[in-house]
Amino acid sequence: MRGLKDSKIKIVSGIIAMMMLLYIVFSTFFISLEANHKCEDEENCPICVCMQICQNTLHQISDFIAVAVVSFVPVLLCVGVSFVISDNLVKETPVTNKIRLNN
């Protein structure tokens, strides 16, 4: 039962990731196509409004990625340092080398 729930979560996570990727690609594509857009009515131009929404969303996503990277790198460094230190702290013994002592 638990395996079925985990697989559903993985499927939903994959769908959400694909939707985010498609949104980023299509937003970038739309902004690049309409980069030379000339408005006649600057207040009610639907293309300008759509471009502004796409730009704001892309900036929010890039800000989130930057924060995630900045907060994740120190964690990786701490884990890496702890692995290096833990290797130095473990001493070799007959038990760790799996040497059988027959007395």
C-alpha positions as CSV (number, residue, x, y, z in Angstrom):
1,M,0.0,0.0,0.0
2,R,2.8,2.4,0.9
3,G,4.6,1.7,-2.4
4,L,1.5,2.7,-4.4
5,K,1.3,6.0,-2.4
6,D,5.0,6.7,-3.0
7,S,4.6,6.1,-6.8
8,K,1.6,8.4,-7.0
9,I,3.7,11.1,-5.2
10,K,6.5,10.6,-7.7
11,I,4.1,10.8,-10.6
12,V,2.5,14.0,-9.3
13,S,6.0,15.5,-8.6
14,G,7.1,14.6,-12.1
15,I,4.0,16.2,-13.7
16,I,4.5,19.4,-11.6
17,A,8.2,19.6,-12.6
18,M,7.3,19.1,-16.3
19,M,4.7,21.9,-16.0
20,M,7.2,24.3,-14.5
21,L,9.7,23.5,-17.2
22,L,7.2,24.0,-19.9
23,Y,6.0,27.3,-18.3
24,I,9.6,28.5,-18.2
25,V,10.3,27.5,-21.8
26,F,7.1,28.9,-23.2
27,S,7.4,32.2,-21.2
28,T,10.9,32.7,-22.5
29,F,9.8,31.9,-26.0
30,F,6.9,34.3,-25.8
31,I,9.1,37.1,-24.4
32,S,11.7,36.6,-27.1
33,L,9.0,36.6,-29.9
34,E,7.4,39.8,-28.6
35,A,10.6,41.6,-27.7
36,N,10.1,44.2,-30.5
37,H,6.4,44.7,-29.7
38,K,5.1,48.2,-30.5
39,C,2.0,49.2,-28.5
40,E,-0.5,51.7,-29.6
41,D,-2.6,51.6,-26.4
42,E,0.0,51.3,-23.7
43,E,-2.5,51.0,-20.8
44,N,-4.7,48.1,-22.1
45,C,-2.3,46.2,-24.2
46,P,-2.8,42.4,-23.5
47,I,0.6,41.5,-25.0
48,C,2.4,43.9,-22.6
49,V,0.4,42.6,-19.7
50,C,1.2,39.0,-20.6
51,M,4.9,39.9,-21.1
52,Q,5.0,41.6,-17.6
53,I,3.4,38.5,-16.0
54,C,5.9,36.2,-17.7
55,Q,8.8,38.4,-16.7
56,N,7.7,38.6,-13.1
57,T,7.2,34.8,-12.8
58,L,10.6,34.1,-14.3
59,H,12.2,36.6,-11.9
60,Q,10.4,34.9,-8.9
61,I,11.6,31.5,-10.1
62,S,15.2,32.6,-10.5
63,D,15.1,34.3,-7.1
64,F,13.8,31.0,-5.6
65,I,16.6,29.0,-7.3
66,A,19.2,31.5,-6.1
67,V,18.0,31.3,-2.5
68,A,17.8,27.5,-2.7
69,V,21.4,27.3,-4.0
70,V,22.7,29.7,-1.4
71,S,21.0,27.8,1.4
72,F,21.9,24.3,0.0
73,V,25.6,24.9,-0.6
74,P,26.5,25.3,3.1
75,V,24.6,22.1,3.9
76,L,26.6,20.2,1.3
77,L,29.8,21.6,2.6
78,C,29.0,20.6,6.2
79,V,28.0,17.1,5.1
80,G,31.2,16.8,3.0
81,V,33.4,18.0,5.8
82,S,31.7,15.6,8.3
83,F,32.4,12.7,5.9
84,V,36.1,13.6,5.7
85,I,36.4,14.0,9.5
86,S,34.5,10.8,10.2
87,D,36.9,8.8,8.0
88,N,39.8,10.1,10.1
89,L,38.0,9.4,13.4
90,V,37.3,5.7,12.6
91,K,40.2,3.5,13.7
92,E,41.2,0.3,12.2
93,T,40.6,-2.6,14.5
94,P,40.6,-6.4,14.0
95,V,36.8,-6.2,14.1
96,T,36.5,-3.6,11.4
97,N,39.0,-5.6,9.3
98,K,36.9,-8.7,10.0
99,I,39.8,-10.7,11.4
100,R,38.7,-13.7,13.3
101,L,40.4,-14.1,16.7
102,N,40.5,-17.7,17.7
103,N,41.6,-18.2,21.3
